[in-house]
C-alpha cells in the first residue's frame, strides 16, 4: 500500500513538472519572437534606411519582439544575409524594398517556417511564394508622390522641379509620376505651368556624393523644389541644396523629404511625406503570433492613415500656401483630388 502511494505521488510530481515545463515553454515562445531587417542602405542615413529601421524597432517594442539588422548590404549578398537570420530561427524577416523580391522568394521556398515581409513588394508577390509565407507591404506610391507634388506645385517659382531616384524601381517611378502630376495639377490652378526635369537614377541608395552631384546639376537647370526616393542619396541632394542656398544668401530652393518627418534636419526642408511602416510591420507581427501570416497584401494609404504629410516649415511656407496645401491633402484623403 505504501509503495502504491509513493508511486502515485511520484507520478503526480512528474505530471506537475511536465505541466510546468510546457507552461514555461509556451511563455518563452510568447516572449521570444524575433524580427530581423536586411537592407542595402544604412540605418543612420537620415532617410529610407533610418525610417524603415525605426519602424521595425517601434513595431517590435509594441509587440515585445527582439530585433536585429544587417545594413549596407551589396545586391549580390541579399540572399546570404536573409538566410543567416533564417538559420538563427528568426520568426520574421523584414526586407524594405522590391529589389529584395527574388532573394526573399528563394529563401521563403527553402525556409517554410520563417515569415517574410517585403515592403513595396508587388501585389502579385505573395501568390508566388509556394509556402504562402510571404506578405507584401504596399504603400500607395502614387499618393506618396501626390503629397510632395501638391506642395511643390504651390511653392515653385521657377516652375522647374527636381526628382532623384536611387534605383529605377517600379515604385520609385510611380512616386515620380505622382509627384509630377500633382504638381502640374496644383500649379495650373495657380496660373503656372511646371516641368519635372529629367529624372536621374544613381543605381543604388548609398551614394550621397552622386545625390549631391545630381542635385547640383538640377539646380543649375533651374529646379527650385526637390523630392526623391533615394535614402542616403537624398541626404547628398539636400547638402547640395543647402550649399546653393547659403551661397545665394537666402533659402529659395526647397526639399520635401520622405518617408519620415525630418523637419529641421536641413534648412531647405519645407515638409516631409510620412509613411507609417510601423503600422504595417506590426500587423505582420500580430499575424505571426496568431499563425495567420502570409499570402496577403497589406496596403498603406492616406485613407487608412499609413500615409500623411509631416510638419510644415512655417517660416518658409506662407500661411496662404499652408491653407491651400492642407485643403489638397484633405481632398486626397476624401478621394476627390484631381477629380
HELIX and SHEET records of a PDB file:
HELIX    1   1 UNK A    2  UNK A   30  1                                  29    
HELIX    2   2 UNK A   48  UNK A   63  1                                  16    
HELIX    3   3 UNK A   75  UNK A   77  5                                   3    
HELIX    4   4 UNK A   78  UNK A   86  1                                   9    
HELIX    5   5 UNK A   98  UNK A  100  5                                   3    
HELIX    6   6 UNK A  101  UNK A  110  1                                  10    
HELIX    7   7 UNK A  125  UNK A  128  1                                   4    
HELIX    8   8 UNK A  141  UNK A  155  1                                  15    
HELIX    9   9 UNK A  170  UNK A  189  1                                  20    
HELIX   10  10 UNK A  208  UNK A  220  1                                  13    
HELIX   11  11 UNK A  232  UNK A  248  1                                  17    
HELIX   12  12 UNK A  277  UNK A  289  1                                  13    
HELIX   13  13 UNK A  319  UNK A  334  1                                  16    
SHEET    1   A 6 UNK A  66  UNK A  70  0                                        
SHEET    2   A 6 UNK A  34  UNK A  38  1                                        
SHEET    3   A 6 UNK A  92  UNK A  96  1                                        
SHEET    4   A 6 UNK A 115  UNK A 119  1                                        
SHEET    5   A 6 UNK A 134  UNK A 139  1                                        
SHEET    6   A 6 UNK A 297  UNK A 300  1                                        
SHEET    1   B 3 UNK A 195  UNK A 196  0                                        
SHEET    2   B 3 UNK A 160  UNK A 165  1                                        
SHEET    3   B 3 UNK A 200  UNK A 201  1                                        
SHEET    1   C 6 UNK A 195  UNK A 196  0                                        
SHEET    2   C 6 UNK A 160  UNK A 165  1                                        
SHEET    3   C 6 UNK A 225  UNK A 229  1                                        
SHEET    4   C 6 UNK A 254  UNK A 259  1                                        
SHEET    5   C 6 UNK A 269  UNK A 275  1                                        
SHEET    6   C 6 UNK A 307  UNK A 309 -1                                        
END                                                                             
